[in-house]
Amino acid sequence: MDTQCSATPRDRADIRRHRIIDAARTLFIENGFHATGVAQIARASGVAVGQIYRDFEAKEDIVAQIVATDCAKIMARESLFAAISEGDAATVRTWIAQFVDPVKQIDTQQLFAEIVAESARNVRIAAIFDETRCEFSSSMLAALALLAPGDHLADQRRLLADLVMMLSLGLKQHHLVRPGEDMQPLIARVLTIIDDEIATMRALPTG
């Protein structure tokens, strides 16, 4: 039996949208967002241009869906906040390590770099990137609040969250430029910096 033909209209719509998104992801990575048109996405996905525009109002909406999916994968918010609610510092520390490590995100980092570049010339992509950065920041702040709690550390946690974001982006860019290089010494050094900053904050007096 043809499972796609027997699927409900909603299921078929989901399948079609996934085909569009998968094709667009590949083309954005290969050609760049700017050089990829909806007609190319239509050819690669096998979905007519008109149908693509019924599913997505603009190419940027496809990007927004891809970014949302990738962010959900990278941030793993459910597992992070479950660990926070249980006071599980070890799992939260592991989450930070996975967030920093570009090798664990190899499927998403090329597209992420393309989106960062496109955000400099496309207002809608810039808005998507800013929203993504805010989501990352809020998750990182929640993680750091468990590892270094206290209202008196709020400013230090914000600074460290920004630092982690910058270091993570730097590692991703480095890995893209030198994909064959062993990243583990750099990753280990970055994590040591983060651990030292957390230890310094925890040692600060509350008064």
C-alpha positions in Angstrom: 0.0 0.0 0.0 1.2 3.5 -0.8 1.5 5.0 2.7 1.6 8.6 1.4 -1.6 8.1 -0.6 -3.4 6.5 2.4 -2.2 9.2 4.8 -4.6 11.9 6.0 -4.5 15.4 4.3 -2.6 16.7 7.3 -0.1 13.9 7.2 0.4 14.5 3.5 0.9 18.2 4.1 3.5 17.4 6.8 5.3 15.1 4.4 5.3 17.7 1.7 6.6 20.4 4.0 9.4 18.1 5.2 10.4 17.5 1.6 10.5 21.2 0.9 12.6 21.9 4.1 15.0 19.0 3.4 15.6 20.2 -0.2 16.0 23.8 0.9 18.5 22.9 3.7 20.7 21.0 1.2 20.6 23.9 -1.3 21.2 26.5 1.3 24.3 24.7 2.4 25.6 24.0 -1.1 24.8 27.3 -2.8 24.1 29.7 0.0 20.7 31.3 1.0 21.1 34.3 -1.3 21.9 32.1 -4.4 19.0 29.7 -3.9 15.7 30.4 -5.4 12.2 28.9 -4.8 12.3 27.4 -8.3 15.4 25.4 -7.3 13.8 24.3 -4.2 10.8 23.2 -6.2 12.9 21.1 -8.6 14.9 19.5 -5.8 11.8 18.7 -3.6 9.5 17.7 -6.5 6.9 20.2 -5.1 5.5 22.8 -7.4 6.4 26.5 -6.8 2.8 27.4 -6.3 2.4 24.8 -3.6 5.6 25.9 -1.9 4.1 29.4 -1.6 0.9 28.0 -0.2 2.9 26.2 2.5 5.4 29.0 3.1 4.7 32.7 2.3 8.4 33.4 1.5 11.8 31.8 1.4 12.6 33.3 4.7 9.7 31.3 6.3 11.4 28.1 5.2 14.6 29.4 6.9 12.6 30.1 10.0 11.3 26.6 10.1 14.7 25.1 9.6 16.2 27.3 12.3 13.4 26.4 14.7 14.0 22.7 14.1 17.8 23.0 14.5 17.5 25.1 17.6 15.2 22.5 19.2 17.8 19.9 18.4 20.8 21.8 19.7 19.2 23.3 22.8 17.4 20.2 24.0 15.3 22.5 26.2 13.1 19.8 27.7 16.1 17.7 28.9 17.9 20.9 30.2 14.9 22.2 32.2 14.1 18.7 33.5 17.7 18.6 34.8 17.4 22.1 36.3 14.1 21.2 38.1 15.8 18.1 39.6 18.9 20.1 40.6 21.1 17.8 38.4 24.2 19.9 38.0 26.2 17.2 36.2 23.6 16.9 33.4 23.4 20.7 33.1 27.2 20.9 32.8 27.1 18.2 30.1 24.4 20.2 28.3 26.8 23.2 28.3 29.6 21.0 26.9 27.4 19.7 24.1 26.3 23.3 23.3 29.9 24.4 23.0 31.2 21.4 21.0 30.9 22.1 17.2 31.8 18.5 16.3 28.5 17.4 17.9 26.6 19.9 15.7 28.3 19.2 12.3 24.9 18.7 10.6 23.7 22.3 11.5 26.8 24.5 11.7 27.3 25.0 8.0 23.7 26.2 7.6 24.0 28.3 10.8 27.1 30.1 9.4 25.2 30.8 6.2 22.3 32.3 8.2 24.7 34.5 10.2 26.2 35.8 7.0 22.9 36.4 5.3 21.6 38.3 8.4 24.0 41.1 7.6 22.0 41.9 4.4 18.5 40.5 5.0 16.3 42.1 7.6 14.0 39.1 8.1 17.0 36.7 8.4 18.5 39.1 10.9 15.3 39.0 13.0 15.3 35.2 12.9 19.0 35.1 14.0 18.3 37.6 16.8 15.3 35.5 18.0 17.5 32.4 17.9 20.3 34.1 19.9 17.7 35.2 22.5 16.5 31.6 22.9 20.1 30.3 23.3 20.8 33.1 25.8 17.7 32.3 28.0 18.6 28.6 28.1 22.2 29.3 28.9 21.2 31.7 31.7 18.9 29.1 33.2 21.7 26.6 33.1 24.2 29.0 34.8 21.6 29.9 37.4 21.7 26.3 38.7 25.5 26.1 38.6 26.1 29.6 40.1 22.8 30.6 41.9 22.0 33.9 43.6 20.6 37.2 42.6 23.9 38.9 43.4 25.4 36.9 40.5 22.9 38.0 37.8 25.2 40.4 36.0 28.1 37.9 36.1 25.9 35.2 34.7 24.8 37.4 31.8 28.4 38.2 31.0 29.3 34.5 31.1 26.3 33.6 28.9 27.5 36.1 26.3 31.0 34.8 26.6 29.9 31.2 26.1 27.9 32.3 23.0 30.9 34.1 21.5 33.3 31.2 22.2 30.8 28.7 20.8 30.4 30.7 17.6 34.2 31.0 17.3 34.6 27.3 17.6 32.0 26.6 15.0 33.7 29.0 12.6 37.1 27.5 13.2 35.7 24.0 12.6 34.1 25.1 9.3 37.4 26.6 8.1 39.6 23.7 9.3 37.3 20.6 9.4 40.1 18.1 9.6 41.7 19.7 12.7 41.5 18.1 16.1 39.1 20.4 18.0 39.3 18.6 21.4 42.2 20.7 22.9 40.4 23.9 22.0 37.0 22.6 23.3 38.6 21.4 26.5 40.2 24.8 27.0 37.0 26.7 26.5 35.2 24.4 29.0 38.0 25.0 31.5 37.4 28.8 31.1 33.7 28.3 31.7 34.3 26.1 34.7 36.8 28.6 36.2 34.3 31.5 35.7 31.5 29.5 37.4 33.9 28.6 40.3 34.9 32.3 40.7 31.2 33.3 40.8 30.3 30.7 43.4 33.1 32.0 45.6 31.8 35.6 45.6 30.2 36.7 48.8 26.5 37.2 48.8 26.6 40.5 50.7 
